[in-house]
Amino acid sequence: MNVRRSLLCLLAMTPMIALGLPLESRVPGGVALLPLGKAGAHRPAPRAWLDQQPVWVTRDHGEWIAVVGIGLDTPTGLHALRVSDDADEKSLSFDVTPKHYPEQHVTLKDMSKVRLSPEDETRALAEIARIKDIRQHWRPAPDADGRLALPAAGRFSGRFGNRRVFNGEPRAPHSGADIATPRGTVVKAAAAGRVLAVDDYFFNGKTIFIDHGNGLITLVCHLDRIDVAPGQSVLSGQEIGRSGKSGRASGPHLHWSVYLNGVAVDPALWVRQTTTGSSGKIRTPSTRRL
C-alpha cells in the first residue's frame, strides 16, 4: 500500500466532525468558535446559551467547541456565553470586533414593496414575527453537520450584511447572500435536514426553511416553485424547488440565509468548497478559521 493510499484510508477512518465547522469571524454577523474543554470518551457534552438561546456544542480535535452565531445588531466588545456541565455553571467571555458592511442600492419598479399600505404593513409585521419564531427553533442532534453547499449555481450578486437602500430609502441590512440565477434554476438543500416550514411571504415570497439540527437553519426564498413539505426529511443536494422572483425582488435570483442560535450569520463562512472573493468570483477558502 503506497503512502497516498494509506493517507486516504486514515482519513476514511477519522471522524469528519472537524470539517463540519464554519470559518470563525468574531464580528457582527459572524461566528465564534469557543473551546469548552477536553472531550472525554464518557463525558457528556456541556450545554451553552447566549442570552436565553441554546448554542450548538460539538466535538472537534478532542475538545468541546461552542459554535456561536453573532447577530448583525450585536454591539462590539465583550459578551458572555453561559456554560453548564451539570456539575458546574460558568460564564465564558468572548470579544466581538467591528466590521464595516458596504451600502447596496436597489431599484424596485413596484413601489408598493417599499412604501407599504396599512394592510400590507400589518401582514408583513405578522410574518416577521413568525419568521423570528421559526429561526429560533431548536432540535438537538448528535452530529449536526456544518458543511454547507451552495443551494444553486451562480455568482454572489448581493452580499450578506450590506446596508440596503430601496429606491433611496434605507432598510434593514441584508440577512443573507443573493445568488444570481435565472428563473427556474434548480435549488438544492445545502445539507441534510428536515423541512421546518414553507410559506409565501410578502417580502420573501415563496420560502423554505430547513432545520439541520442544534440551531442551524437555512432559508431559501424568492422561489418560483416549492417541491417539499413541512416535516419532510431531505438529503444534502436534494432538489427542493426552483428559483424565481416572488416577494420583494428586483429580478430573478435566489436569497440564501443561514441562521445559528436564532440569528442570521454570513453564509460564506459555512460553504466548504466555495466562497467568493471581492470580484464576486467563487474561490476556495484556504483556512478553517479567520
ABEGO torsion letter per residue (X at the ends): XBAAAAAAAAAAABBAAAAABBBBBBBBGBBBBBBAEBBBAABBBBBBBBEABBBBBBBBGGBBBBBBBBBAABBBEBBBBBBBAGABBBBBBBBBBBBBBBBBBBBBABAAAABBBAAAAAAAAAAAAAAAAAAABBBBBABBBABBBBABBEBBABBBGBBBBBGGBBBBBBABBBBBBBBGBBBBBABBEBBABBBBBAAAEBBBBBBAEGGBBBBBBGBABBABBBGBBBBBGBBAEBBBABEBBAEBBBBBBBBBGGBBBBAAAABAABBBBAAGBBBBBABABX
